[in-house]
Amino acid sequence: MVDVTPSRSRRSGRRWREVVPVVLRWALPVLWVLWASLAWWAEPRESTEAQLDRDLAAGQVVTFQRAQGWADDGAYWGSRPRPQYATNGGMLAWTVSNGQSRYTFDVPPASASYPGEPDLSANTGLDARLAAVAGPWHVGGDFAHRIAGTAGLLAGVLTVLWLGRLIGGAPPLAGTRWFWFWVGLLPFGVGVLAWTYRELWRPPSTPVLDRGSGWRGFGWLVLAGVGISLLVSTARVVIGTAVVPG
């Protein structure tokens, strides 16, 4: 009797290796577009006291929190910023019913006033108004937190798929695994898109002789990371935080 199991197993493995790149070729860009759309919508936008008053008058404020700036892990491009809780913090953050988050430094706490400076006691009333109609930020059950949580989940799935293919798949052709690992850490998932394009959409026919090394990838991470940060900061100043939040 002839045992055909190994042959079938080899055919199945070969078919799987052919299918995975095709699926990832489309899945990674689609996941990135979904993540970028949700992350852009949920990204905190700097606002004003006047906008806060309008949101309160319209009954749109869902949660709020006094904070001392924003905390962001930074090492992971899919991480979401969160307000650093402080009872007398100089920043006031709030979410609205359309799923967006806003913040302002225009309404410092009443305890921040000093002799000879403007009276901030009215801000105590503002905090009381917020507490009467909105819940605390850390509850996290409102629409804005669900959008941000979904964006974080999509970023996690995208990263796992990319890393799984990078580590467990065929050796990359345009750069070493370490090269693409460092490039993949670029902000906003730009490095993952670059890997998808260069290794899945437009791969070289044969391995590049001078493939990018890990050190070269780290250099790209530093230089391109600085360039992307400068570009975003400039766009935020020129276009405004409504279009380029942060």
C-alpha positions as CSV (number, residue, x, y, z in Angstrom):
1,M,0.0,0.0,0.0
2,V,1.3,3.5,-0.9
3,D,1.0,6.1,1.8
4,V,-0.2,9.4,0.2
5,T,-0.6,11.4,3.4
6,P,2.8,13.2,3.2
7,S,2.0,14.2,-0.4
8,R,-1.4,15.6,0.5
9,S,0.2,17.3,3.5
10,R,2.8,18.9,1.3
11,R,0.2,20.1,-1.2
12,S,-2.0,21.5,1.5
13,G,1.0,23.4,3.0
14,R,2.0,24.7,-0.4
15,R,-1.6,25.9,-1.1
16,W,-1.7,27.6,2.3
17,R,1.6,29.4,1.7
18,E,0.1,30.7,-1.6
19,V,-3.2,31.8,-0.1
20,V,-1.8,33.7,2.9
21,P,0.1,36.4,1.0
22,V,-3.0,37.0,-1.2
23,V,-5.2,37.4,1.8
24,L,-2.8,39.6,3.7
25,R,-2.2,41.7,0.5
26,W,-5.8,42.9,0.8
27,A,-6.6,42.4,4.5
28,L,-3.7,44.6,5.9
29,P,-4.6,47.8,3.8
30,V,-8.3,47.3,4.6
31,L,-7.7,46.9,8.3
32,W,-5.4,50.0,8.2
33,V,-8.1,52.2,6.5
34,L,-10.7,51.1,9.1
35,W,-8.2,51.8,11.9
36,A,-7.2,55.2,10.5
37,S,-10.8,56.3,10.1
38,L,-11.8,55.4,13.6
39,A,-8.6,56.6,15.2
40,W,-8.9,60.0,13.4
41,W,-12.5,60.4,14.6
42,A,-11.7,59.4,18.2
43,E,-8.4,61.4,18.5
44,P,-8.7,64.2,21.1
45,R,-9.2,67.6,19.6
46,E,-8.1,70.8,21.3
47,S,-11.1,73.1,21.9
48,T,-12.2,76.1,23.8
49,E,-14.4,77.0,26.8
50,A,-17.0,78.5,24.4
51,Q,-17.3,75.1,22.6
52,L,-17.7,73.4,26.0
53,D,-20.5,75.8,26.8
54,R,-22.2,75.0,23.5
55,D,-21.8,71.3,24.1
56,L,-23.3,71.6,27.5
57,A,-26.2,73.7,26.2
58,A,-26.9,71.2,23.5
59,G,-26.8,68.3,26.0
60,Q,-24.0,66.6,24.1
61,V,-21.4,66.1,26.9
62,V,-21.2,62.4,27.9
63,T,-18.2,62.1,30.1
64,F,-15.5,64.5,31.5
65,Q,-12.4,64.6,33.5
66,R,-9.9,67.1,35.0
67,A,-6.4,66.1,34.0
68,Q,-2.8,67.2,33.9
69,G,-2.1,66.6,30.2
70,W,-2.2,63.4,28.2
71,A,-0.4,60.1,28.7
72,D,0.6,58.1,25.7
73,D,2.7,54.9,25.7
74,G,4.4,56.1,22.5
75,A,6.3,52.9,21.7
76,Y,3.3,51.4,19.9
77,W,1.7,53.4,17.0
78,G,-1.7,51.9,17.8
79,S,-1.8,53.1,21.4
80,R,-4.4,55.6,22.4
81,P,-3.8,58.7,24.5
82,R,-5.5,59.0,27.9
83,P,-5.9,62.0,30.2
84,Q,-3.7,61.9,33.3
85,Y,-6.2,62.2,36.1
86,A,-5.7,65.1,38.5
87,T,-8.4,66.6,40.7
88,N,-7.0,70.1,40.2
89,G,-5.6,69.6,36.8
90,G,-5.3,72.5,34.4
91,M,-6.9,70.6,31.5
92,L,-10.5,69.7,31.1
93,A,-11.3,66.8,28.8
94,W,-14.8,65.6,27.7
95,T,-16.5,63.3,25.2
96,V,-19.6,64.2,23.2
97,S,-22.4,62.1,21.9
98,N,-21.0,61.9,18.3
99,G,-18.1,59.9,19.6
100,Q,-15.4,62.6,19.6
101,S,-13.2,63.7,22.5
102,R,-12.3,67.3,23.2
103,Y,-10.1,69.1,25.7
104,T,-9.2,72.7,26.7
105,F,-6.8,74.5,29.0
106,D,-9.1,77.6,29.1
107,V,-10.9,76.5,32.3
108,P,-8.3,75.9,35.1
109,P,-9.8,74.8,38.4
110,A,-10.9,77.3,40.9
111,S,-8.2,76.2,43.3
112,A,-5.6,77.5,40.8
113,S,-6.5,81.2,41.5
114,Y,-4.1,83.3,43.5
115,P,-4.4,86.8,45.1
116,G,-4.2,89.5,42.5
117,E,-5.2,87.2,39.7
118,P,-8.6,86.8,38.0
119,D,-11.2,85.0,40.2
120,L,-11.8,81.5,38.9
121,S,-14.5,80.5,41.4
122,A,-17.0,80.4,38.5
123,N,-15.1,77.3,37.2
124,T,-16.4,75.5,40.3
125,G,-19.9,76.0,39.0
126,L,-18.7,74.7,35.6
127,D,-17.4,71.5,37.1
128,A,-20.7,71.1,39.0
129,R,-22.7,71.5,35.8
130,L,-20.6,68.9,34.1
131,A,-21.0,66.5,37.0
132,A,-24.8,67.0,36.9
133,V,-25.1,65.9,33.3
134,A,-22.1,63.8,32.5
135,G,-20.3,60.7,33.9
136,P,-16.7,60.3,34.9
137,W,-14.2,59.7,32.1
138,H,-12.9,56.4,33.5
139,V,-16.2,54.6,33.2
140,G,-15.5,54.2,29.4
141,G,-18.9,53.0,28.3
142,D,-19.8,55.8,26.0
143,F,-19.7,56.0,22.2
144,A,-16.3,57.8,22.1
145,H,-14.6,55.2,24.3
146,R,-16.1,52.3,22.2
147,I,-14.8,53.9,19.0
148,A,-11.3,54.4,20.5
149,G,-11.4,50.8,21.8
150,T,-12.4,49.4,18.4
151,A,-9.6,51.4,16.8
152,G,-7.1,49.9,19.3
153,L,-8.4,46.4,18.6
154,L,-8.0,46.9,14.8
155,A,-4.5,48.1,15.3
156,G,-3.7,45.1,17.5
157,V,-5.1,42.7,14.9
158,L,-3.1,44.5,12.1
159,T,0.1,44.2,14.1
160,V,-0.4,40.5,15.0
161,L,-1.0,39.6,11.3
162,W,2.0,41.6,10.1
163,L,4.3,40.2,12.8
164,G,3.1,36.7,12.3
165,R,3.8,36.9,8.5
166,L,7.2,38.7,9.1
167,I,8.4,36.1,11.7
168,G,6.8,32.9,10.6
169,G,6.5,33.4,6.8
170,A,9.0,33.3,4.0
171,P,12.1,35.5,4.4
172,P,11.4,39.0,3.1
173,L,13.1,39.9,-0.2
174,A,13.6,43.7,0.0
175,G,15.0,43.8,3.5
176,T,15.9,41.5,6.4
177,R,13.3,40.7,9.1
178,W,15.1,43.0,11.5
179,F,14.9,45.8,8.9
180,W,11.2,45.5,8.5
181,F,10.7,45.1,12.3
182,W,12.1,48.5,13.0
183,V,10.4,50.1,10.0
184,G,7.1,48.6,11.1
185,L,7.3,50.7,14.3
186,L,6.9,54.0,12.4
187,P,3.9,56.1,13.5
188,F,0.4,55.6,12.2
189,G,1.3,52.2,10.8
190,V,3.2,53.7,7.9
191,G,5.9,51.0,8.2
192,V,3.4,48.2,8.0
193,L,2.0,49.7,4.8
194,A,5.5,50.1,3.4
195,W,6.1,46.4,4.2
196,T,2.8,45.4,2.6
197,Y,3.6,47.3,-0.6
198,R,7.2,46.3,-1.0
199,E,6.9,42.6,0.1
200,L,3.4,41.7,-1.0
201,W,2.2,44.1,-3.7
202,R,5.5,44.9,-5.5
203,P,8.1,42.3,-4.3
204,P,11.4,42.0,-6.2
205,S,11.6,38.9,-8.5
206,T,14.7,37.8,-6.6
207,P,16.1,38.7,-3.2
208,V,17.9,42.1,-3.2
209,L,21.6,41.6,-2.9
210,D,22.0,44.6,-0.6
211,R,19.0,43.9,1.5
212,G,18.2,46.5,4.2
213,S,19.8,45.4,7.5
214,G,18.5,45.9,11.0
215,W,20.7,49.0,11.5
216,R,19.4,50.5,8.4
217,G,15.9,49.8,9.5
218,F,16.6,51.5,12.8
219,G,17.9,54.5,11.0
220,W,14.8,54.7,8.9
221,L,12.7,54.5,12.1
222,V,14.5,57.5,13.6
223,L,14.7,59.7,10.5
224,A,11.3,58.9,9.1
225,G,9.7,59.1,12.5
226,V,11.0,62.6,13.0
227,G,9.9,63.6,9.5
228,I,6.4,62.2,10.1
229,S,6.1,64.0,13.4
230,L,7.2,67.3,11.8
231,L,4.8,66.9,8.9
232,V,1.9,66.2,11.2
233,S,2.8,69.2,13.5
234,T,3.1,71.5,10.5
235,A,-0.2,70.3,9.1
236,R,-1.9,70.8,12.5
237,V,-0.8,74.4,12.5
238,V,-1.7,75.1,8.9
239,I,-4.9,73.2,8.6
240,G,-6.1,73.2,12.2
241,T,-6.9,70.6,14.8
242,A,-10.3,69.9,13.4
243,V,-8.7,68.2,10.4
244,V,-5.4,67.1,12.1
245,P,-6.3,66.4,15.7
246,G,-3.9,65.6,18.5
